[in-house]
Each structure stands twice: as structure tokens, then as C-alpha cells.
Amino acid sequence: MSAPILWIGVPFIAGALILFLLREKYSAWAGGTLSAILALIALIFPIDTALLIGSISLKISPAIQFFGRSFEFGIADGPLLAIIYGVAALWFFGTEASGTANRFVSLGLMIISLLTASIAVEPFLFAALLLEIAAMLVVPLLVPMYQKPGRGVVRFLIYQTLAMPFILFSGWMLAGVEASPGDLGTTTQAGTMLGLGFAFLLAVFPLYNWIPMLMEESSPYATGFLLWALPTFTVIFALGFLDRYAWLRTTPQLASAIQFAGVFMVASGGIFASLQRHIGRMLGYATIAETGLLILVMGLRSSEIVNLTFLILIPRGLALAVWALALSIIKRKAYTLRFSEVQGLARSYPITVAALILAHLSMTGFPLLAGFPARLAIWQELAGQSLSTTVWVFIGMLGLLVAATRTLAVFVMEEEEKKWAVNESWVQMAMLGLGVIGLFILGMFPQILQIFLADLPALFNRIGQ
């Protein structure tokens, strides 16, 4: 078996089959089980290494040629694939609890397979094309059939499409920079084009206005999946650029620009979240602040960039899944998700509200929750580099904490005395409960992640040198 066929071809074909052949009530279990199996295979069976099981020898070959392009995975890609499909399994299992349509699982599997292909393709610049195709598949995921796309969807697609030519053109220019690194003009132009491309992909300020719009227009669960998947693979793609081109890693001006963009996103995301009166838009601004943290980490002068990045990415996927699932359950009761509509809802949906608040607090870096170890490690790195950056990151996290406090106050506020009751289904309670337990386990025992983090730096072994 070839690794690209197993982790790219199989989920894509499975997604198509689920879309046309499987009923909605079975799709969540089919997609979640397949993703979990792929994650376990990636964790247990090393790529390009022969294993003897009894009299049978098994080997997952690393590469395959497709239309003249090579798709290749190495031994170090195993933990990365386990993370990707493990978190994807959580999202797919949660679709039944969220009440999401059948095509979420099918389109989600196809999107994940295309995004996985983007980190395996050679020449690696073709990843930009695969990211664009995945972005196009997101549109039917966000927009119900026979409904006109909203402004948020249109802006998302425009920005993702504008990113592709910038990245492709900068890749062509980077070849010239490698040949003559002393050409300051070409270096500046290539860096600018590359920065613009990733600014569109990662929704760097002021290009993130589509995120809160999308949280109002579309399903919270589908939008949350988008806000987990695309930034995750875009960050991995960006780390590949830093690993390949030494001048990108060693240019002080570029590192400062990356840090400034990250800090601005963290601070603005936190401040705007604290001012919202719509709990869906709060999630949007929280993800903006979280993406800002990822960008900030890539600009640090540290040998721990890769470890810090994945220390953020893993809990981020879990917290977003829990938060988006809770919002989906609440939206079935209060359609607009505004404060006036969700006031006092903690008495009717206590488990959902508790899970939402805990996921929100995790993204603020609250102690004992999954986001805390990553925030603590970032504070330690920033403390020795820049006091002003540390202050602005603190302001952003404080804004998210204020937003969580306001949300909790609205949920428990009730003018008329009302009895407490549990209205969640057993599936919803089980999924939310497992998610909350995961948030506490990752917060109190972060060493569990070491099984994934130990080998990931080998993927980008030149970063931090």
C-alpha cells in the first residue's frame, strides 16, 4: 500500500461514496471511524519501514506519481497524519450531535484529503492549487442547497483565490533569490509577494472581516471546521517555506513583520471579542486571536518554533470542535445567537453552556485547560525577547477572558425564576462530555502530546537553527 493512496485517495473516495450512497444517520459514524482508523495506522505503522507480522511482511511505501507530480510522505509525517485524522475524527463523530447535514462528513473527508495532499505534493508550490480546490469545496459545505451565498462566503472565496497567484508568483521569484541571494530588489519583491499570499490565506488584519460574517450567516459547526482545517494546513505550508529558504529564516526584518502581524491579530481579536453581543462572532474573533498566536510563534527567534506551533494546533482543534458543537446545539434553540436570544439558556441547556464556556476559557489559556500549556510556553519565550509584545498578547488574552465572562453572565441571567432542566440528547451529552474531559486531560497532562511532538521537528529540521 502506498501512503498517498492510504491518506489521500482513500478518504477522498470514501467522501464521494458517503455523499451518494450512505444515509445521513450513518455518515457520522462512517466518516469518524474511517478517520480514527487512518490516525491509528499513521501512529502505529511507520512509513517506508517493513514490519514483520507473523509470516507476513507489511510496508507502506512513501511516494506515488500522479499526473507527473509526486506525492510523498516520510517517516516523520506519521505523527502529523495521526494528528490531522485524529482531530478530524472528532469533528465527524460530532456531526450527529450537531444536527449537521450528511454532506458535512462527505465534503469534510474530501477537504481533508486535499489539504493532506497539499503537504505531500512535489513541487511543493502546487500546494497552493490544492488549497484553492479545498476552499472551493468549502462553499457547498457552508451554503445550503438553493440558497444564495452570503457576503462572508463570497469574501472568503475571493481572499483564498487572491492568495494563490501571489504564492505561485513568489515561488517563481524565490528560485531567483536562491541563485543570487545578494540581489536585494528581488529578495524584497519575493518576500512582499509571499507575505501578501499568506496574509490572504491566514486572514491577517484587515483581511479577516469575513470570519465574523461567516459565523452569523452559516452553520457554526461547518464554519468551525473551516476555521480549524484551513489555518492548520496553511501554517504547515508556511513552515515548509521557512524550512526550505534560509534567507526567510534569517532576515530580521521579515521576522519582525511576522511578529507584528501576529501580535496585532492577537490583540485586535481579543479586544473585538470582548465587545461582541453575538456568541458566534465571539468564536470568530477568538479564532483570529489564536491564528495570531500561530503567526507570532513563526516569527520568534527560537529553536522551539515547531514544537510551540503544534502545541497550539492540537488543543486548538479540540477546543474549536467543542465550542462549535455547543453553538450548533444552542442555535437550534436560539437562531440568531445574540445575547438577547440566549439569555438564561444555562437553565435549559446546562451541559452545552458549561462545555462552551470551558472551550472559550481554554482558548484564553485558562489554567488546567488544554490551551494553558501552550500559552505558558509562549510567555516563557516572549519574556526573554520583547516586553511590549508580551503586554499586547496579554491584552488579547484578557479580552478573550472578558468575552467569556460576559457570555457566562448572559447565559445564567434570567428575569423570571425558571427550573433547571437538561434538554440535551444523550449523544450531545456524550460528545460534549468527552470533549470537556479531553480539554482537562490535555491541560493537566500535556506530556501526553509528547508522543506526537517528539518526531515533528524532523519535518522542519532547519527551522530554529
N, C-alpha and C positions, 0 to 999 in steps of 0.2 A: 504494500500500500504506500502511496506517495503522500507526504504531509500536506501539500497544497490541495490534493483531491479530498483528503480527510477533513481539513479545517476550512476549506473554501468551497469546494464543489459540493460536498455532502449537505451542508446546511443550506446552500442556495437552492439545490434541487428539492430538499425537504420543504423549504418555504413555499416553493411553487406547488408541490403536491398538497400541502396543507390548505393552501388557498382554494384549490379547485376540488379537492376530494374529501376533506375532513369537516365534520360538523363543528360548530363553534364550541360546544361544551367539552370536546376532546382536544381542541387545539392547544390549550394552555398546557395540558399535561404532556402532549406530544412534543411541543417546542421546548418546554422546560427540561423534560427528560433527555432529549437529544443533546441539548446544550450542556447538561450536567455530565453526560457520558463523555462528550468531547473534552470537557475540562478535566475529568479524571484520567482520560487517556493521555492528555498532554502532561499531566502531573506524574503519572506512573511510568509511561513508556518514553525513554529518551529518543530523540530524533537522530537518525543516522547511526544507530547503535544496535547491533544484533543481540537479541535476547533469546536464550535457550529455555523453553518451557517444555520439560519432558524431552520428547524426541523431536519437538517442533521448534524451528528457528524463526523468530519474528524480527523484522526490521522495517522501520518506517523510513523510506528514502526521502532525502531532503528537498529535492527540486523536481520541477516539471517545466517543459516548454509548451507555451500556448500562444499561437499566432505570432511566433517569432519573439515572444517575451518570456523571460524566465521568472518563475515564482519559486522562491527558495526560503526554507526555514532551517535554522541551525539548532544545535543542542540548547543554546541559551534561550531560544524562543519558547521552549516548553512552559516555563513558569508564566510567561506573558500570555500565552494562549489559554493557560488554565485560569488566569485572572479574567480574561475577556469573556470566555464562555461560562465561567462560574457566575460572574455578575449578571450576564445575560440570562442565565437560567432563573435567577431571582426575579427579573423583570417578567419573564414569560410565565412563571408559575403564578405571579400576581395578577395576571390579566383576568382570570375568572373572578377574583375578589373585587377587581376594579370595575367589572362590567364592560370591559373594552371589547370591541367587535373582533370577529375572527381574524380579520386581515392584519391585526396588530402583530400576532405571532408570525404569520407567513411573511409579511413585509419586514418585520424585525429580523428574522433569520436571514433574509436576503441582504438587508442592510449591513448586518454584522459580517456576513461572508465577504461582501465587497470592501468593507473597511479593513477586514483582516488581510484581504488581498493587497491593500494599499501599503501595508508594511512589509510585504513579501516580494513585491514586483521589482524587477531589474530591467532597464534602468529605473532608478527609484523615482525619477521625476514623473513617471506615469502614475504615481500615486495621486497626483493632483486630479487626473482624469477620473480615477476610481472614486475619489472623494466627491467629485461633482455628480457622478452617476448615483452614488448613495444619497446625496442631497435631493436629487430628483425623486427618488423612491420615497423619501420622507413626506413629500407633498400629499400623496394619497393616504398616507398614514395619519396626517393631521386634518385633512379636509374630507368630511363625509361625502359620499356619492351624491351627485346632482346638487351640490351646494357651491356657491361661488367662493373662491379663496378670499380670506380677509387680508387686510394690509400687512399684518405681521408675517403671514406666509409668503406674500409677494416680496416683501423686503428681504426675508431670509433667503429666498431663492436667488434674488438679484445679487446680494452680497456674496453668496457662495460662488455664483457664476463669475463675478468680477475677480474673485481671488485666483481662479485658475490661470488666466493669461499672465498675471503678474508673476506667479510662481514659475510657470513654464519659461517665461522670458528671462527671469532672474537665473534659472538653472542654466540656460544657454550662456548667459554672461559669466556665470561662475567658472565655466570651463576656461574662459579667457583670463579670469583673475588668477586661476591656478598656474596658467602658463606664464603670466607676468604679474606677480603679486605687488610689484613696485608701482604699477600704474594706479595712481590714487583716484583718477577720474572714474575708471572702470569699476574699481572697488566700491566707491561711493554710490555709483548708479546701481550696481548689483545689490548692495546692501539695502538701498532705498526700495527697490522693486520687491525684494524678498520681504522686507518689513511690511509693505503695503499688502502683499498677498496674505501674510499671516494675520494682519490686522483684520482683514475681511473674514478669514476663516474662524478666528478666535473671538470675533465681535469685540474688538478693542474700542474703547471710547473714541469717538461718539457713535460707533457703528453697532452698538448693542441695543438700539431702541426697538428692534424687532422682538427681543426676548420678552419684555413685559407685555407687549401687544399680543404675542402668541399665547401667553398664559391666560389672557382674557378671552381669546377667540376659540381656542382649540381645547381638546381633552387634556386635562392636567397630566394624566398618565402617559399619553403619547408624547406630549411636549417634554415631560421629564425624561423620557427615554432618549429623545433627541438631544437634550441638554447634557445627558451623560455620555452618549456614544460619540457624537462628532468631536467635541472638545478633547475627549480621551485620545482618539486616534490622531487628531491634529497635533496634540502635544508630542506624541510618539514620533510623528513625522518631523516635527521641528527639532526634536533631539537628534534625529538622524542627520539633519543638516548641520547641526553643531558638531556632531561627531566626524562628519566627512571633511569639513572645511576648517582647517586650523585657524585661518585668519578671522573667521566668525567668532571662534572661542577666545581669541587673544586680542581683539580690538576693544580697548577700554570704552570708547565712545558708544559702541554698539551695546556693550553690557550695561552701560548707564541708561541708554534709551530703553532697553528691555525692562530694567528695574523701574524706571519712571512709569512706563505703561502699566506694569503690574501693580505698583503702589496706587496709581490713580484709579484703577479698576476696583481694587480692594476698598479704598476709602469711599469712592463715589457709590459703589454697590451697597456698602453698609449704611451710608447716610441716607440714600434714597429708600432703602428697605425700611428704615426707621420711620419714614414719613408716609408710608403707604396705608391705605384703608381697604386694600383688597389683598386677601391672603394668597391668591395666586400670583399676583405681581411681586409679593414678598419673596416667593420661591424664585422667581426670575432674577431679582436683584441679588439674592443670596448666591445663585449660581454664577453670576457675574463676578462677585467678590471672590468666590472660590477659584474661578478661572484666572483672576488677577493674581492669586497666590501662586498658581502654577507658573504663570509668566514671570513673576518675581523670582521664583526659585531658579528658573533657567538663566536669569541674569546674575545670580550670585557668583562670587569668586570663591568657589568651594569645590572640594573633591567629592562631596556628597550630593551633587545635583540629582543624579539618577535615583538614589535611594529616597531622597526627600520627595521627588516627583511622584514615585509610586506609593510612598507612604500617604500622600494626599489622595491619589486616584482610587485606591481600593476602598477606604471608608466613604469616599465621596459617592461611589456607585451605590453602596448600601443605604446611606442616608437619603439620597435622592429617590431611591425606589420606595422607601418607607414614606417619605414626605409626599411624593406624587400619588401613592396609593391612598393615603389618608385624604388628600384633597379630592380624589375621584369619588370616594365614598361620601364626603361632605357635599360635593357638587350635585349629587343625586337628590339631596335634600334641599340645598340652598343653591339655586342655579348660578347666581352672579358671583358668589364668593366674597361679596363685600361685607364689611363689618356689620352693617345694619341687618344683613340676612343671616349671619351666622351667630348672632348674639345669643348667649345662653345655650349653645348647642352641646356643650360639655355634659349637660344633664341627660341628653338623649343619646349621644354617641361618645361615652367617656373613654373607651379604649382607642377610638380613632383620634380623638383630640389629644390624648396622652402621647400616642405614637407620633403625631405631627409635631408637638412641642419638643419632644425628645430629639427627633431628627433635626429640627431647627436649632436646638441647643448644641447638637453635635457639630453642625457646620459653623457655629460660633467658637468652637474649641472649648466647650464646657468640660470641666474635669470629669473623669470616669466614663466619658463617652468616646465614640470612635474617632472623632476629629481632634481630640486633645493631644495625643502623642505627636501628630504631625505639626500642630501649631507650636508645641513646646520645642520641637527640634528646629523649627524656623526661627523662633525667638532667640535660641542659642546662637544660630548662625548670624542673625541680624545684629545681635548685641555687640559683636566684635567688628562690624563693618560700618553701620550707619545708624546714628541715634534718630535722625529725622525720619528715616524710613521706618524704623521701629514704631515711632509715635503715630505715623499715619496708618500703619497696619493695625495698631491698637485702636485707633478711631474707627476704622472699618469694622473690626470685630465687635466693638462696643455698639455700633449702630445695629448690627445684626442681633445683639443681645437685647437692645431696646425694642426692636421689632418683635422678638419672641415674647417679651414681657407684655407688650400691648396686645398681641394676639391672645395670649393666655387670659388676660383680663377681660377681653371681649367674650371669649368662649364661656367663662364662668359667670358672666354678668346676666342677671335675669330680673326683670321688674316684678313679675309675678312668681310667687313660690311654686316651684314645679318639682315633681318627684324625679329622682334619678332612675334611669332605666337603660338597659343595654339593648340596642336595636341592631347591632351588627350581626351578620350571619356568622356561622361557625367558621366558614372559610376565611372571611375577612378577619375575624379574631385570631385565627391561627397564623395567617400571613403577617399581620401586624405584630403579633406577639413574637414570632420568630425573628422578625426584623429588629425589634427593640432588644431582644436578647443578644442578637449579633452586635448591635451598637455598644452594649455594655461589655461584651466579651472582648471586642477589639479595643475598647477604651482601657480596660483593666489589665488585659494580657496582650499588649501589642507585639510581644515576641512571637506570637502565632504567625504573624506575617513574614517572619524571617525565612520560612520555607520557600516563599516566593521571592523575597528581596535579595537572598544570598547570591543568586546567579544572574539577576537582571543587569547589574553593571557591566557584565561581559558583552551585552548587546551594544553598549556605547562606551567601549573601553578607553577611548581617547578623551572623553569629557572629564574635566577636573584635573587633567594632568598639568 
